[in-house]
Amino acid sequence: MKFTRLIPAFALAVALFAGVSDSWAQAAPKTAAKAAALLDINSATAAQLEALPGIGKAYADKIAKGRPYKGKDELVSKKIIPEGVYSKVKDLIIAKQK
């Protein structure tokens, strides 16, 4: 009798675990795809930089002249772009190292 009470609980636990493992498996490709879609500020062309929100020709030129960057946050610390513009692009860029 005690086992009949455990069977539904066990089945629920297996179902919950299966759902969690599926979501972990699905998150990995999305993370990899997102990293691949980021624009590298150390190698991007002026046209690619200008396509970013808040980045025009003047900021694109400043970004190119300030290369190389160790981290994307250097755009603000080196006073290349203001914090407001950085907040618009920070999730779209990366500073890859050679």
C-alpha positions as CSV (number, residue, x, y, z in Angstrom):
1,M,0.0,0.0,0.0
2,K,2.8,2.4,0.8
3,F,4.3,1.8,-2.6
4,T,1.1,2.8,-4.4
5,R,1.3,6.2,-2.8
6,L,4.9,6.6,-3.9
7,I,4.4,5.8,-7.6
8,P,2.5,9.1,-8.4
9,A,5.1,11.1,-6.4
10,F,8.0,9.4,-8.3
11,A,6.3,9.9,-11.6
12,L,5.9,13.6,-10.8
13,A,9.5,14.0,-9.8
14,V,10.7,12.3,-13.1
15,A,8.4,14.6,-15.1
16,L,9.7,17.7,-13.4
17,F,13.4,16.6,-13.8
18,A,12.8,15.9,-17.5
19,G,11.4,19.4,-18.0
20,V,14.3,21.0,-16.2
21,S,16.9,19.1,-18.2
22,D,15.2,20.0,-21.5
23,S,15.3,23.7,-20.6
24,W,19.0,23.4,-19.8
25,A,19.7,21.7,-23.1
26,Q,17.8,24.4,-25.0
27,A,19.6,27.3,-23.2
28,A,23.1,26.3,-24.4
29,P,22.5,26.7,-28.1
30,K,20.8,30.1,-27.6
31,T,23.7,31.3,-25.5
32,A,26.2,30.2,-28.2
33,A,24.1,31.8,-30.9
34,K,23.9,35.1,-29.0
35,A,27.6,35.2,-28.5
36,A,28.1,34.6,-32.2
37,A,25.7,37.5,-33.0
38,L,27.6,40.1,-30.9
39,L,29.5,42.7,-32.8
40,D,33.2,42.8,-32.0
41,I,34.2,46.4,-31.5
42,N,37.8,45.5,-32.1
43,S,37.2,44.4,-35.7
44,A,33.9,45.8,-36.8
45,T,33.7,48.1,-39.8
46,A,32.5,51.7,-39.6
47,A,29.3,50.7,-41.3
48,Q,28.7,47.8,-38.8
49,L,29.3,50.2,-35.9
50,E,27.0,52.9,-37.3
51,A,24.2,50.3,-37.5
52,L,24.2,50.1,-33.7
53,P,21.6,52.2,-31.9
54,G,22.9,55.6,-31.0
55,I,26.2,55.2,-32.9
56,G,26.7,57.6,-35.8
57,K,29.7,58.3,-38.0
58,A,31.4,60.4,-35.3
59,Y,31.1,57.7,-32.6
60,A,32.0,55.0,-35.1
61,D,35.2,56.9,-36.0
62,K,36.1,57.4,-32.3
63,I,35.5,53.7,-31.6
64,A,37.8,52.7,-34.4
65,K,40.5,55.1,-33.4
66,G,40.4,53.9,-29.8
67,R,41.2,50.2,-30.6
68,P,42.1,47.8,-29.3
69,Y,39.8,47.4,-26.3
70,K,40.3,44.9,-23.5
71,G,36.6,45.1,-22.6
72,K,33.6,46.7,-24.0
73,D,33.2,48.9,-20.9
74,E,36.3,50.8,-22.0
75,L,34.1,52.6,-24.4
76,V,32.8,54.6,-21.4
77,S,35.9,54.6,-19.3
78,K,38.0,56.0,-22.2
79,K,35.2,58.5,-22.9
80,I,34.6,57.2,-26.4
81,I,30.9,57.2,-26.0
82,P,28.6,58.4,-23.1
83,E,27.0,56.1,-20.6
84,G,23.5,56.6,-22.2
85,V,24.7,55.4,-25.6
86,Y,26.6,52.5,-24.0
87,S,23.5,51.3,-22.2
88,K,21.8,51.0,-25.7
89,V,24.6,48.9,-27.2
90,K,26.2,47.0,-24.3
91,D,24.1,43.9,-25.0
92,L,24.9,44.0,-28.7
93,I,28.7,44.2,-28.6
94,I,31.8,42.3,-27.4
95,A,35.5,43.1,-27.3
96,K,37.3,40.0,-28.5
97,Q,41.0,39.6,-27.8
98,K,43.5,38.2,-30.4
